[in-house]
Amino acid sequence: MTDNSIRTDLFSPTKLGEIELANRIVMAPLTRGRMNEEGVPNELNITYYVQRASAGLIISEATNISAQGRGYAMTPGIWTADQVAGWKKVTDAVHAAGGKIVMQLWHVGRCSHVSLQPNGEAPVAPSAIKADGSVYTRRGIEEASMPRALRTDEIPDIIEQYRHAAECAKRAGFDGVEVHAANNYLLEQFLRDSTNHRNDQYGGSIENRARLILEVVEVVAHIWGGGRVGIRLSPVTTEVGNTPLDSHVMATYRYLIQQLNKFKLAYLHFVEGTTGKSRDVPEGIDLDILRSLFDGAYIGNNNYDLEMAISRRAEDKIDAVAFGRPFISNPDLVERLRYGIELVDANNDTYYGNGAKGYTDWLKMND
């Protein structure tokens, strides 16, 4: 069998900030809809993550920081004692298997439905602009509800939700956290002028629209230390909710990334193109330039194959590479890539909410 490590260091140990990795292959966050109604991990979830512990780093599925932050049924949370205890079983098992795992902190903002919100309230957003898309509720796929604009005096509570969730993730035994500021959920809704029409200190100028992300990162880094905090950005994706891009992508994300450097974060995790779809980038936008502005490690993501990962690593354009869907049906993806073993394709009918089928029943090479 061919050992690709001869011509690449993707399979060699590295560090992202203070997090030591056995290799540079990262398991991207993957929403799978296998939690219970209370968002507490169960034995099936433990098995799932342990099966994939050979990844250099696992980024957990997006995890709601509060009841208000939820936009999809059967997704996990990290704000209650039971959720912390459930995740602690996951992290203990992953560590026992030799793996590393960070938690992705998630508030969906406008991408939600009233049936998923406390007391059936409207989802919150920077501005009362409805998402053009659907969400998964207990009744199935439903149109996203009309959100209400957060009042300025409510913003400190949003920041507190992130602080509390980061603290809970630490108690749950994670190796760090990733702030989810991508895919047009709440934090990116504040950043883009297409979804933020505010006229207070959180709207208008680039500096104002980036303010919430920076304030969130500050409180999370205070708990964890910057070297154990990553951030995910997606400058040119229209997912989710068919969201228009910011009017000045390069200027907006340039400012944000330069400001993030003061926190000395572990890594920047970029969605390169449209999430889960095309890697095409609009004319006048250069993601490699934006990436070069970041002082720390960089994780490339979106439709990578091994050849592309090796090439971009050889050109020093990535420090690590995140694979999402390939990890669904190839729990031993690192070994398959390293030895050139054919990958198994997943059936997207089992991506979400089907118990063990399509979740933990994939075979490894030696099974």
C-alpha atoms as a printed R data frame, in Angstrom:
    type eleno elety resid chain resno       x      y      z
1   ATOM     1    CA   MET     A     1   0.000  0.000  0.000
2   ATOM     2    CA   THR     A     2   1.156  3.506 -0.807
3   ATOM     3    CA   ASP     A     3   2.025  5.646  2.211
4   ATOM     4    CA   ASN     A     4   1.207  9.201  1.253
5   ATOM     5    CA   SER     A     5   3.158 10.490  4.259
6   ATOM     6    CA   ILE     A     6   6.295  9.991  2.145
7   ATOM     7    CA   ARG     A     7   5.336 13.037  0.094
8   ATOM     8    CA   THR     A     8   3.254 15.091  2.506
9   ATOM     9    CA   ASP     A     9   3.255 15.995  6.169
10  ATOM    10    CA   LEU     A    10  -0.539 15.822  6.383
11  ATOM    11    CA   PHE     A    11  -0.160 12.665  8.453
12  ATOM    12    CA   SER     A    12   2.516 14.049 10.779
13  ATOM    13    CA   PRO     A    13   1.920 15.618 14.207
14  ATOM    14    CA   THR     A    14   1.351 19.360 14.460
15  ATOM    15    CA   LYS     A    15  -0.055 22.009 16.781
16  ATOM    16    CA   LEU     A    16  -2.942 24.420 16.356
17  ATOM    17    CA   GLY     A    17  -2.217 27.005 19.012
18  ATOM    18    CA   GLU     A    18  -1.903 25.018 22.214
19  ATOM    19    CA   ILE     A    19  -3.748 21.979 20.854
20  ATOM    20    CA   GLU     A    20  -1.436 19.124 19.850
21  ATOM    21    CA   LEU     A    21  -2.641 16.991 16.942
22  ATOM    22    CA   ALA     A    22  -1.484 13.547 15.810
23  ATOM    23    CA   ASN     A    23  -2.026 14.596 12.187
24  ATOM    24    CA   ARG     A    24  -3.324 17.504 10.099
25  ATOM    25    CA   ILE     A    25  -6.630 15.836  9.119
26  ATOM    26    CA   VAL     A    26  -9.553 17.542 10.841
27  ATOM    27    CA   MET     A    27 -13.093 16.229 11.130
28  ATOM    28    CA   ALA     A    28 -15.321 19.161 10.219
29  ATOM    29    CA   PRO     A    29 -18.454 19.920 12.270
30  ATOM    30    CA   LEU     A    30 -21.349 17.793 11.019
31  ATOM    31    CA   THR     A    31 -24.935 18.255 12.155
32  ATOM    32    CA   ARG     A    32 -26.457 14.755 12.276
33  ATOM    33    CA   GLY     A    33 -29.700 15.189 14.280
34  ATOM    34    CA   ARG     A    34 -29.126 12.255 16.631
35  ATOM    35    CA   MET     A    35 -29.597 13.939 20.020
36  ATOM    36    CA   ASN     A    36 -32.635 13.696 22.266
37  ATOM    37    CA   GLU     A    37 -35.160 16.486 22.768
38  ATOM    38    CA   GLU     A    38 -33.078 17.968 25.582
39  ATOM    39    CA   GLY     A    39 -29.933 18.122 23.434
40  ATOM    40    CA   VAL     A    40 -28.057 15.660 25.653
41  ATOM    41    CA   PRO     A    41 -25.512 13.280 24.039
42  ATOM    42    CA   ASN     A    42 -26.254  9.578 24.360
43  ATOM    43    CA   GLU     A    43 -24.397  6.268 23.947
44  ATOM    44    CA   LEU     A    44 -24.868  6.356 20.175
45  ATOM    45    CA   ASN     A    45 -23.153  9.730 20.013
46  ATOM    46    CA   ILE     A    46 -20.248  8.439 22.109
47  ATOM    47    CA   THR     A    47 -19.741  5.539 19.691
48  ATOM    48    CA   TYR     A    48 -19.909  7.868 16.681
49  ATOM    49    CA   TYR     A    49 -17.199 10.208 17.909
50  ATOM    50    CA   VAL     A    50 -14.909  7.456 19.196
51  ATOM    51    CA   GLN     A    51 -15.059  5.720 15.810
52  ATOM    52    CA   ARG     A    52 -13.555  8.894 14.277
53  ATOM    53    CA   ALA     A    53 -10.966  9.609 16.974
54  ATOM    54    CA   SER     A    54  -8.036  8.978 14.610
55  ATOM    55    CA   ALA     A    55  -8.659 12.438 13.145
56  ATOM    56    CA   GLY     A    56  -5.971 14.858 14.264
57  ATOM    57    CA   LEU     A    57  -8.802 16.997 15.590
58  ATOM    58    CA   ILE     A    58 -12.553 16.495 15.811
59  ATOM    59    CA   ILE     A    59 -14.672 19.635 15.691
60  ATOM    60    CA   SER     A    60 -17.971 18.701 17.281
61  ATOM    61    CA   GLU     A    61 -21.240 19.120 15.495
62  ATOM    62    CA   ALA     A    62 -22.586 22.641 15.934
63  ATOM    63    CA   THR     A    63 -23.829 22.907 19.505
64  ATOM    64    CA   ASN     A    64 -26.483 25.350 20.699
65  ATOM    65    CA   ILE     A    65 -25.226 27.782 23.326
66  ATOM    66    CA   SER     A    66 -28.750 28.332 24.677
67  ATOM    67    CA   ALA     A    67 -32.386 27.414 24.155
68  ATOM    68    CA   GLN     A    68 -32.726 30.634 22.177
69  ATOM    69    CA   GLY     A    69 -29.821 29.645 19.922
70  ATOM    70    CA   ARG     A    70 -31.508 26.510 18.576
71  ATOM    71    CA   GLY     A    71 -32.753 26.329 15.001
72  ATOM    72    CA   TYR     A    72 -32.962 22.599 14.273
73  ATOM    73    CA   ALA     A    73 -34.580 19.740 16.171
74  ATOM    74    CA   MET     A    74 -32.477 16.978 17.735
75  ATOM    75    CA   THR     A    75 -29.326 19.087 17.892
76  ATOM    76    CA   PRO     A    76 -27.085 19.209 20.983
77  ATOM    77    CA   GLY     A    77 -26.783 21.906 23.593
78  ATOM    78    CA   ILE     A    78 -24.148 23.060 26.063
79  ATOM    79    CA   TRP     A    79 -25.956 25.198 28.633
80  ATOM    80    CA   THR     A    80 -27.405 22.677 31.140
81  ATOM    81    CA   ALA     A    81 -25.784 20.356 33.659
82  ATOM    82    CA   ASP     A    82 -27.201 17.290 31.889
83  ATOM    83    CA   GLN     A    83 -25.735 18.419 28.577
84  ATOM    84    CA   VAL     A    84 -22.355 18.969 30.193
85  ATOM    85    CA   ALA     A    85 -22.467 15.507 31.757
86  ATOM    86    CA   GLY     A    86 -23.443 13.924 28.438
87  ATOM    87    CA   TRP     A    87 -20.639 15.652 26.545
88  ATOM    88    CA   LYS     A    88 -18.153 14.692 29.289
89  ATOM    89    CA   LYS     A    89 -18.779 11.044 28.437
90  ATOM    90    CA   VAL     A    90 -18.027 11.838 24.785
91  ATOM    91    CA   THR     A    91 -14.797 13.710 25.480
92  ATOM    92    CA   ASP     A    92 -13.568 11.097 27.964
93  ATOM    93    CA   ALA     A    93 -14.134  8.346 25.401
94  ATOM    94    CA   VAL     A    94 -12.458 10.300 22.576
95  ATOM    95    CA   HIS     A    95  -9.446 11.021 24.783
96  ATOM    96    CA   ALA     A    96  -9.237  7.365 25.822
97  ATOM    97    CA   ALA     A    97  -9.069  6.508 22.115
98  ATOM    98    CA   GLY     A    98  -6.194  8.953 21.627
99  ATOM    99    CA   GLY     A    99  -8.211 11.722 19.969
100 ATOM   100    CA   LYS     A   100  -8.660 15.466 20.433
101 ATOM   101    CA   ILE     A   101 -11.997 17.255 20.251
102 ATOM   102    CA   VAL     A   102 -13.147 20.878 20.373
103 ATOM   103    CA   MET     A   103 -16.712 22.110 20.629
104 ATOM   104    CA   GLN     A   104 -18.279 24.375 18.015
105 ATOM   105    CA   LEU     A   105 -20.390 27.056 19.739
106 ATOM   106    CA   TRP     A   106 -23.562 27.879 17.782
107 ATOM   107    CA   HIS     A   107 -26.378 30.424 17.842
108 ATOM   108    CA   VAL     A   108 -28.516 30.232 14.697
109 ATOM   109    CA   GLY     A   109 -30.110 33.675 14.978
110 ATOM   110    CA   ARG     A   110 -32.843 34.101 12.360
111 ATOM   111    CA   CYS     A   111 -32.455 30.542 10.984
112 ATOM   112    CA   SER     A   112 -35.020 29.042 13.311
113 ATOM   113    CA   HIS     A   113 -38.712 28.364 13.813
114 ATOM   114    CA   VAL     A   114 -41.048 29.510 16.573
115 ATOM   115    CA   SER     A   115 -41.714 25.879 17.548
116 ATOM   116    CA   LEU     A   116 -38.028 25.516 18.477
117 ATOM   117    CA   GLN     A   117 -37.854 28.722 20.520
118 ATOM   118    CA   PRO     A   118 -38.647 29.101 24.242
119 ATOM   119    CA   ASN     A   119 -42.346 29.833 24.705
120 ATOM   120    CA   GLY     A   120 -42.865 29.857 20.937
121 ATOM   121    CA   GLU     A   121 -41.219 33.255 20.619
122 ATOM   122    CA   ALA     A   122 -39.830 34.656 17.376
123 ATOM   123    CA   PRO     A   123 -36.183 33.893 16.619
124 ATOM   124    CA   VAL     A   124 -33.763 36.772 17.209
125 ATOM   125    CA   ALA     A   125 -31.543 38.466 14.634
126 ATOM   126    CA   PRO     A   126 -29.647 41.714 14.108
127 ATOM   127    CA   SER     A   127 -32.564 42.959 11.978
128 ATOM   128    CA   ALA     A   128 -36.093 41.737 11.282
129 ATOM   129    CA   ILE     A   129 -35.191 40.181  7.924
130 ATOM   130    CA   LYS     A   130 -36.599 36.721  7.255
131 ATOM   131    CA   ALA     A   131 -34.279 33.921  6.141
132 ATOM   132    CA   ASP     A   132 -35.098 32.559  2.700
133 ATOM   133    CA   GLY     A   133 -34.977 28.905  3.605
134 ATOM   134    CA   SER     A   134 -36.228 26.098  5.808
135 ATOM   135    CA   VAL     A   135 -35.267 24.435  9.063
136 ATOM   136    CA   TYR     A   136 -35.808 20.982 10.551
137 ATOM   137    CA   THR     A   137 -38.414 20.965 13.322
138 ATOM   138    CA   ARG     A   138 -40.107 18.173 15.248
139 ATOM   139    CA   ARG     A   139 -42.724 18.093 12.463
140 ATOM   140    CA   GLY     A   140 -40.144 17.888  9.668
141 ATOM   141    CA   ILE     A   141 -38.948 20.545  7.222
142 ATOM   142    CA   GLU     A   142 -40.622 23.917  7.800
143 ATOM   143    CA   GLU     A   143 -40.087 27.443  6.552
144 ATOM   144    CA   ALA     A   144 -37.934 29.626  8.801
145 ATOM   145    CA   SER     A   145 -39.978 31.992 10.953
146 ATOM   146    CA   MET     A   146 -39.873 35.761 10.789
147 ATOM   147    CA   PRO     A   147 -37.291 36.967 13.328
148 ATOM   148    CA   ARG     A   148 -37.356 40.016 15.521
149 ATOM   149    CA   ALA     A   149 -34.476 42.461 15.830
150 ATOM   150    CA   LEU     A   150 -32.505 42.261 19.063
151 ATOM   151    CA   ARG     A   151 -32.647 45.392 21.180
152 ATOM   152    CA   THR     A   152 -29.304 46.948 22.003
153 ATOM   153    CA   ASP     A   153 -29.817 46.199 25.682
154 ATOM   154    CA   GLU     A   154 -30.222 42.481 24.838
155 ATOM   155    CA   ILE     A   155 -26.767 42.142 23.255
156 ATOM   156    CA   PRO     A   156 -24.954 41.652 26.587
157 ATOM   157    CA   ASP     A   157 -27.146 38.590 27.207
158 ATOM   158    CA   ILE     A   158 -26.075 37.110 23.852
159 ATOM   159    CA   ILE     A   159 -22.436 37.561 24.866
160 ATOM   160    CA   GLU     A   160 -23.198 35.986 28.243
161 ATOM   161    CA   GLN     A   161 -24.728 32.978 26.488
162 ATOM   162    CA   TYR     A   162 -21.438 32.429 24.675
163 ATOM   163    CA   ARG     A   163 -19.431 32.934 27.871
164 ATOM   164    CA   HIS     A   164 -21.563 30.448 29.792
165 ATOM   165    CA   ALA     A   165 -21.414 27.902 26.958
166 ATOM   166    CA   ALA     A   166 -17.619 28.211 26.752
167 ATOM   167    CA   GLU     A   167 -17.410 27.607 30.492
168 ATOM   168    CA   CYS     A   168 -19.704 24.579 30.193
169 ATOM   169    CA   ALA     A   169 -17.567 23.189 27.340
170 ATOM   170    CA   LYS     A   170 -14.522 23.444 29.582
171 ATOM   171    CA   ARG     A   171 -16.290 21.517 32.331
172 ATOM   172    CA   ALA     A   172 -17.286 18.932 29.738
173 ATOM   173    CA   GLY     A   173 -13.617 18.172 29.059
174 ATOM   174    CA   PHE     A   174 -13.145 19.519 25.566
175 ATOM   175    CA   ASP     A   175  -9.678 20.453 24.297
176 ATOM   176    CA   GLY     A   176 -10.911 23.845 23.148
177 ATOM   177    CA   VAL     A   177 -13.805 25.558 21.389
178 ATOM   178    CA   GLU     A   178 -14.574 26.917 17.948
179 ATOM   179    CA   VAL     A   179 -16.707 30.059 17.634
180 ATOM   180    CA   HIS     A   180 -19.136 29.458 14.775
181 ATOM   181    CA   ALA     A   181 -19.192 32.765 12.903
182 ATOM   182    CA   ALA     A   182 -19.943 31.186  9.523
183 ATOM   183    CA   ASN     A   183 -22.794 29.908  7.360
184 ATOM   184    CA   ASN     A   184 -24.907 33.001  8.020
185 ATOM   185    CA   TYR     A   185 -25.914 32.126 11.544
186 ATOM   186    CA   LEU     A   186 -26.217 34.837 14.189
187 ATOM   187    CA   LEU     A   187 -22.647 36.147 14.285
188 ATOM   188    CA   GLU     A   188 -22.299 36.340 10.528
189 ATOM   189    CA   GLN     A   189 -25.769 37.877 10.334
190 ATOM   190    CA   PHE     A   190 -24.370 40.738 12.386
191 ATOM   191    CA   LEU     A   191 -21.236 40.977 10.231
192 ATOM   192    CA   ARG     A   192 -22.882 41.213  6.800
193 ATOM   193    CA   ASP     A   193 -24.601 44.405  5.716
194 ATOM   194    CA   SER     A   194 -27.096 42.256  3.788
195 ATOM   195    CA   THR     A   195 -28.567 40.972  7.068
196 ATOM   196    CA   ASN     A   196 -27.626 43.795  9.447
197 ATOM   197    CA   HIS     A   197 -29.558 47.022  8.948
198 ATOM   198    CA   ARG     A   198 -29.057 48.325 12.485
199 ATOM   199    CA   ASN     A   199 -28.309 51.934 13.344
200 ATOM   200    CA   ASP     A   200 -26.775 51.429 16.791
201 ATOM   201    CA   GLN     A   201 -23.165 50.520 17.746
202 ATOM   202    CA   TYR     A   202 -23.680 47.047 16.257
203 ATOM   203    CA   GLY     A   203 -24.694 48.236 12.795
204 ATOM   204    CA   GLY     A   204 -23.637 50.491  9.955
205 ATOM   205    CA   SER     A   205 -19.852 50.591  9.671
206 ATOM   206    CA   ILE     A   206 -17.637 47.548  9.291
207 ATOM   207    CA   GLU     A   207 -16.241 48.212 12.757
208 ATOM   208    CA   ASN     A   208 -19.724 48.190 14.251
209 ATOM   209    CA   ARG     A   209 -20.892 45.103 12.403
210 ATOM   210    CA   ALA     A   210 -17.775 43.169 13.494
211 ATOM   211    CA   ARG     A   211 -18.206 44.287 17.097
212 ATOM   212    CA   LEU     A   212 -20.326 41.366 18.328
213 ATOM   213    CA   ILE     A   213 -17.998 38.703 16.929
214 ATOM   214    CA   LEU     A   214 -15.017 40.365 18.569
215 ATOM   215    CA   GLU     A   215 -16.804 40.760 21.889
216 ATOM   216    CA   VAL     A   216 -17.819 37.090 21.808
217 ATOM   217    CA   VAL     A   217 -14.296 35.933 20.974
218 ATOM   218    CA   GLU     A   218 -12.935 38.097 23.785
219 ATOM   219    CA   VAL     A   219 -15.097 36.482 26.491
220 ATOM   220    CA   VAL     A   220 -14.531 32.976 25.133
221 ATOM   221    CA   ALA     A   221 -10.754 33.501 24.954
222 ATOM   222    CA   HIS     A   222 -10.805 34.845 28.507
223 ATOM   223    CA   ILE     A   223 -12.126 31.467 29.679
224 ATOM   224    CA   TRP     A   224 -10.034 29.217 27.457
225 ATOM   225    CA   GLY     A   225  -6.982 31.263 26.529
226 ATOM   226    CA   GLY     A   226  -6.659 32.226 22.886
227 ATOM   227    CA   GLY     A   227  -4.502 29.191 22.083
228 ATOM   228    CA   ARG     A   228  -7.475 26.882 22.591
229 ATOM   229    CA   VAL     A   229 -10.029 28.926 20.656
230 ATOM   230    CA   GLY     A   230 -10.662 28.716 16.923
231 ATOM   231    CA   ILE     A   231 -13.109 30.569 14.720
232 ATOM   232    CA   ARG     A   232 -14.979 29.525 11.599
233 ATOM   233    CA   LEU     A   233 -15.707 32.066  8.853
234 ATOM   234    CA   SER     A   234 -17.385 31.759  5.446
235 ATOM   235    CA   PRO     A   235 -16.874 35.012  3.519
236 ATOM   236    CA   VAL     A   236 -18.523 33.964  0.242
237 ATOM   237    CA   THR     A   237 -21.125 31.374  1.140
238 ATOM   238    CA   THR     A   238 -24.823 32.028  0.614
239 ATOM   239    CA   GLU     A   239 -25.722 29.098  2.882
240 ATOM   240    CA   VAL     A   240 -27.881 28.983  4.925
241 ATOM   241    CA   GLY     A   241 -31.031 30.859  4.003
242 ATOM   242    CA   ASN     A   242 -29.839 31.948  0.558
243 ATOM   243    CA   THR     A   243 -28.133 34.897  2.230
244 ATOM   244    CA   PRO     A   244 -26.628 37.653  0.043
245 ATOM   245    CA   LEU     A   245 -22.931 38.394  0.460
246 ATOM   246    CA   ASP     A   246 -21.646 41.473  2.225
247 ATOM   247    CA   SER     A   247 -21.309 44.478 -0.098
248 ATOM   248    CA   HIS     A   248 -17.551 44.703  0.509
249 ATOM   249    CA   VAL     A   249 -16.336 41.192  1.312
250 ATOM   250    CA   MET     A   250 -12.610 41.910  1.202
251 ATOM   251    CA   ALA     A   251 -12.802 45.049  3.354
252 ATOM   252    CA   THR     A   252 -15.198 43.542  5.906
253 ATOM   253    CA   TYR     A   253 -13.374 40.265  6.454
254 ATOM   254    CA   ARG     A   254  -9.958 41.948  6.232
255 ATOM   255    CA   TYR     A   255 -10.891 44.161  9.168
256 ATOM   256    CA   LEU     A   256 -12.354 41.268 11.154
257 ATOM   257    CA   ILE     A   257  -9.360 38.973 10.666
258 ATOM   258    CA   GLN     A   258  -6.863 41.680 11.528
259 ATOM   259    CA   GLN     A   259  -8.778 42.415 14.730
260 ATOM   260    CA   LEU     A   260  -8.935 38.720 15.619
261 ATOM   261    CA   ASN     A   261  -5.147 38.556 15.664
262 ATOM   262    CA   LYS     A   262  -5.009 40.351 19.002
263 ATOM   263    CA   PHE     A   263  -6.528 37.278 20.666
264 ATOM   264    CA   LYS     A   264  -3.737 34.929 19.430
265 ATOM   265    CA   LEU     A   265  -6.287 32.276 18.459
266 ATOM   266    CA   ALA     A   266  -5.424 28.638 17.811
267 ATOM   267    CA   TYR     A   267  -6.731 28.669 14.264
268 ATOM   268    CA   LEU     A   268  -8.875 30.224 11.567
269 ATOM   269    CA   HIS     A   269 -11.228 27.729  9.899
270 ATOM   270    CA   PHE     A   270 -12.366 28.966  6.485
271 ATOM   271    CA   VAL     A   271 -15.187 27.693  4.301
272 ATOM   272    CA   GLU     A   272 -13.566 28.203  0.898
273 ATOM   273    CA   GLY     A   273 -16.527 28.898 -1.391
274 ATOM   274    CA   THR     A   274 -20.182 27.994 -0.869
275 ATOM   275    CA   THR     A   275 -20.617 25.619  2.056
276 ATOM   276    CA   GLY     A   276 -20.835 22.019  0.878
277 ATOM   277    CA   LYS     A   277 -21.105 23.096 -2.732
278 ATOM   278    CA   SER     A   278 -18.914 25.064 -5.126
279 ATOM   279    CA   ARG     A   279 -15.397 26.310 -4.418
280 ATOM   280    CA   ASP     A   280 -15.971 29.152 -6.891
281 ATOM   281    CA   VAL     A   281 -15.299 32.643 -5.559
282 ATOM   282    CA   PRO     A   282 -16.759 35.850 -7.044
283 ATOM   283    CA   GLU     A   283 -14.461 38.062 -9.078
284 ATOM   284    CA   GLY     A   284 -12.486 40.512 -6.975
285 ATOM   285    CA   ILE     A   285 -12.427 38.292 -3.891
286 ATOM   286    CA   ASP     A   286  -9.264 36.379 -2.929
287 ATOM   287    CA   LEU     A   287  -9.617 34.078  0.070
288 ATOM   288    CA   ASP     A   288  -5.896 33.320  0.100
289 ATOM   289    CA   ILE     A   289  -5.195 37.012  0.678
290 ATOM   290    CA   LEU     A   290  -7.645 37.057  3.574
291 ATOM   291    CA   ARG     A   291  -6.118 33.869  4.959
292 ATOM   292    CA   SER     A   292  -2.636 35.419  4.812
293 ATOM   293    CA   LEU     A   293  -3.767 38.212  7.150
294 ATOM   294    CA   PHE     A   294  -4.284 35.762 10.010
295 ATOM   295    CA   ASP     A   295  -1.300 35.266 12.312
296 ATOM   296    CA   GLY     A   296  -2.187 31.764 13.495
297 ATOM   297    CA   ALA     A   297  -2.813 28.353 11.942
298 ATOM   298    CA   TYR     A   298  -5.273 27.955  9.086
299 ATOM   299    CA   ILE     A   299  -7.711 25.101  8.399
300 ATOM   300    CA   GLY     A   300  -8.975 24.862  4.817
301 ATOM   301    CA   ASN     A   301 -12.454 23.456  4.262
302 ATOM   302    CA   ASN     A   302 -14.914 22.732  1.447
303 ATOM   303    CA   ASN     A   303 -14.845 19.877 -1.056
304 ATOM   304    CA   TYR     A   304 -11.215 18.954 -0.527
305 ATOM   305    CA   ASP     A   305  -9.840 15.690 -1.810
306 ATOM   306    CA   LEU     A   306  -6.436 14.277 -0.901
307 ATOM   307    CA   GLU     A   307  -4.722 15.618 -4.001
308 ATOM   308    CA   MET     A   308  -5.934 19.157 -3.353
309 ATOM   309    CA   ALA     A   309  -4.999 18.926  0.320
310 ATOM   310    CA   ILE     A   310  -1.468 17.756 -0.507
311 ATOM   311    CA   SER     A   311  -1.049 20.490 -3.107
312 ATOM   312    CA   ARG     A   312  -2.288 23.339 -0.927
313 ATOM   313    CA   ARG     A   313  -0.272 22.075  2.025
314 ATOM   314    CA   ALA     A   314   2.888 21.914 -0.160
315 ATOM   315    CA   GLU     A   315   2.235 25.547 -1.177
316 ATOM   316    CA   ASP     A   316   1.841 26.440  2.524
317 ATOM   317    CA   LYS     A   317  -1.728 27.622  1.911
318 ATOM   318    CA   ILE     A   318  -3.163 25.419  4.668
319 ATOM   319    CA   ASP     A   319  -1.855 24.131  7.978
320 ATOM   320    CA   ALA     A   320  -4.570 21.492  8.260
321 ATOM   321    CA   VAL     A   321  -7.503 20.328  6.156
322 ATOM   322    CA   ALA     A   322 -11.069 19.669  7.284
323 ATOM   323    CA   PHE     A   323 -13.149 16.901  5.748
324 ATOM   324    CA   GLY     A   324 -16.866 16.696  6.439
325 ATOM   325    CA   ARG     A   325 -19.005 14.274  4.442
326 ATOM   326    CA   PRO     A   326 -16.144 11.771  3.861
327 ATOM   327    CA   PHE     A   327 -15.979 11.268  7.637
328 ATOM   328    CA   ILE     A   328 -19.651 10.241  7.707
329 ATOM   329    CA   SER     A   329 -19.122  6.975  5.848
330 ATOM   330    CA   ASN     A   330 -15.393  6.534  6.484
331 ATOM   331    CA   PRO     A   331 -14.795  6.642 10.240
332 ATOM   332    CA   ASP     A   332 -11.175  5.641  9.566
333 ATOM   333    CA   LEU     A   333 -10.750  8.365  6.942
334 ATOM   334    CA   VAL     A   334  -7.212  9.234  8.044
335 ATOM   335    CA   GLU     A   335  -6.014  5.681  7.461
336 ATOM   336    CA   ARG     A   336  -7.865  5.380  4.146
337 ATOM   337    CA   LEU     A   337  -6.307  8.603  2.869
338 ATOM   338    CA   ARG     A   338  -2.862  7.672  4.095
339 ATOM   339    CA   TYR     A   339  -2.844  4.278  2.392
340 ATOM   340    CA   GLY     A   340  -4.807  5.177 -0.722
341 ATOM   341    CA   ILE     A   341  -7.825  3.030  0.139
342 ATOM   342    CA   GLU     A   342 -11.012  3.756 -1.800
343 ATOM   343    CA   LEU     A   343 -13.549  5.804  0.116
344 ATOM   344    CA   VAL     A   344 -17.132  4.723  0.743
345 ATOM   345    CA   ASP     A   345 -19.925  7.104 -0.277
346 ATOM   346    CA   ALA     A   346 -22.686  7.958  2.172
347 ATOM   347    CA   ASN     A   347 -26.390  7.955  1.399
348 ATOM   348    CA   ASN     A   348 -27.646 11.446  2.186
349 ATOM   349    CA   ASP     A   349 -30.998  9.957  3.208
350 ATOM   350    CA   THR     A   350 -29.268  8.949  6.465
351 ATOM   351    CA   TYR     A   351 -27.428 12.202  7.104
352 ATOM   352    CA   TYR     A   352 -29.988 13.309  9.681
353 ATOM   353    CA   GLY     A   353 -31.969 11.617 12.419
354 ATOM   354    CA   ASN     A   354 -32.055  7.906 11.540
355 ATOM   355    CA   GLY     A   355 -30.561  6.276 14.614
356 ATOM   356    CA   ALA     A   356 -27.560  3.994 14.084
357 ATOM   357    CA   LYS     A   357 -28.263  3.479 10.384
358 ATOM   358    CA   GLY     A   358 -25.847  5.587  8.368
359 ATOM   359    CA   TYR     A   359 -24.368  6.891 11.610
360 ATOM   360    CA   THR     A   360 -22.384  4.246 13.495
361 ATOM   361    CA   ASP     A   361 -22.780  1.213 11.220
362 ATOM   362    CA   TRP     A   362 -19.959  2.054  8.769
363 ATOM   363    CA   LEU     A   363 -17.131 -0.489  8.656
364 ATOM   364    CA   LYS     A   364 -13.472  0.307  9.064
365 ATOM   365    CA   MET     A   365 -10.844 -1.257  6.779
366 ATOM   366    CA   ASN     A   366 -10.045 -4.104  9.164
367 ATOM   367    CA   ASP     A   367 -13.616 -4.874 10.258
